[in-house]
Amino acid sequence: MSPRVLVSIVTFNSARYLEDCLQSLKAQSYRDFIICFWDNASTDKTLEIAALHGDLLHSCHFSNRNLGFCVAHNLIIGSNSSDYVLVLNPDVTLDRDFLGIMVDALDHDVQGGSAAGKLWRWPTESQRIKTLDTTGIYFTRNQRHLDRGSEEPDIGQYDKREYVFGASGAAAFYRRRMLEEVKAGGEYFDEAFFAFREDADLAWRAQWLGWRCLYVPEATGYHVRLVLPERRARLPAEINMHSFKNRFLMRVKNMDLGTYCRFFIPITLRDAAAVIYVLLREWSSLRALPLFLRALPRACEVRKALRNHRRISPKEIRSWFSNRPRSRPAPVIIYP
């Protein structure tokens, strides 16, 4: 009999944080889960730490090359038939009740295809008030996707259950039935993305098909946030290149013409700024162009399939795009 929850962890030189992540899973009060682990050719002590937790890990795969976030998670997700999947970054630690709260939340919400918890930034010694990392993702009108509450002090402003656009891939809790419905060409996460923005792409596809993302503030954890827009100049060139490629690839797949026309000016200004920045200061990201062109035919096929099967209107999708985070009321569950 399959477990109710599959926890999927993909690592790449993650030794600094992996021990805390695995210990937080070991301490979970909810026990009907397994952990599947995939390492993408780490050269630090990641494999040694994984070996120390062999009794905790249901399966371990060690690749001799970096296949990317998307391919590795797809392989893990496709290897099991659990009711739910938690895609978890190795730099996240979870509160002991995280899994139990998430399972209960989606068990009681048939509209929910995914769920996002409340993650805080990794604490510092001088910190008195917890700093938020993510309470779900949202899209601005110029098509940036950002984490709700990022870097805000947590003073209770995100303490109610509500629907948000999508869950951050740092700790995204998915219903298996939703994943099977939105996958394209056998892929849950688009493997042309390699890494970065794949969580927003999946969330957008799920929205088209009528699935909701439930924000569950009682499910908490901590995240060491390494990739932020303001740190772009200090990030590895590979990260920036894939991020640049995927900003356009995601829109080819998901954006309808009416939405593009509605937000044409802010989108075009933002795109122009990104292209100019790459041309002037980040030539390494020009490698994104041939990768984008190679992925374009399949992206167009996914776009066509979405258009033929979408369950909500472009107007409803457009209503999510705002320069301030938007949410929708979630049903109140009254427990006996």
NORVEN-V374332 format. One record per backbone hydrogen bond with DSSP energy under -1.0 kcal/mol. CO is the residue of the C=O (numbers start at 1). NH is the residue of the N-H. Records with the same first field share a line. If there is no record, write none. Layout:
CO: NH  NH
This chain:
4: 84
5: 34
6: 86
7: 36
8: 88
9: 38
11: 40
14: 17  18
17: 21
18: 22
19: 23
20: 24
21: 25
22: 26
23: 27
25: 28
31: 33
32: 5
34: 7
35: 58  59
36: 9
37: 61
38: 11
39: 41  63
45: 49
46: 50
47: 51
48: 52
50: 53
51: 54
53: 56  57
59: 37
61: 39
68: 72
69: 73
70: 74
71: 75
72: 76
73: 77
74: 78
76: 79
77: 80
83: 176
84: 6
85: 174
86: 8
87: 172
89: 92
91: 224
93: 222
95: 98
96: 29
97: 101
98: 102
99: 103
100: 104
101: 105
102: 106
103: 107
104: 108
109: 112
111: 212
113: 175
114: 214
115: 173
116: 216
118: 221
119: 133  134
120: 223
124: 127
130: 154
131: 121
132: 151
134: 119
136: 148
137: 166
138: 146
139: 322
140: 143
144: 140
146: 138
147: 150
149: 152
152: 132
153: 155
162: 215
163: 328
166: 137
168: 171
170: 89
172: 87
173: 115
174: 85
175: 179
176: 180
177: 181
178: 182
179: 183
184: 187
187: 184
190: 193
193: 195
194: 70
197: 201
198: 202
199: 203
200: 204
201: 205
202: 206
203: 207
204: 208
205: 209
206: 211
207: 210
208: 311  312
212: 113  114
213: 164
214: 116
216: 219
219: 118
220: 95
221: 120
222: 93
223: 122  225
228: 231
229: 232
231: 234
232: 235
236: 240
237: 241
238: 242
239: 243
240: 244
241: 245
242: 246
243: 247
245: 249
246: 250
248: 252
249: 253
250: 254
251: 255
256: 260
257: 261
258: 262
259: 263
261: 264
263: 267
264: 268
265: 269
266: 270
267: 271
268: 272
269: 273
270: 274
271: 275
272: 276
273: 277
274: 278
275: 279
276: 280
277: 281
278: 282
282: 285
283: 286
285: 288
286: 289
288: 292
289: 293
290: 294
291: 295
292: 296
295: 299
296: 300
297: 301
298: 302
299: 303
300: 304
301: 305
302: 306
303: 307
304: 308
305: 309
306: 310
313: 317
314: 318
315: 319
317: 320
318: 321
328: 163
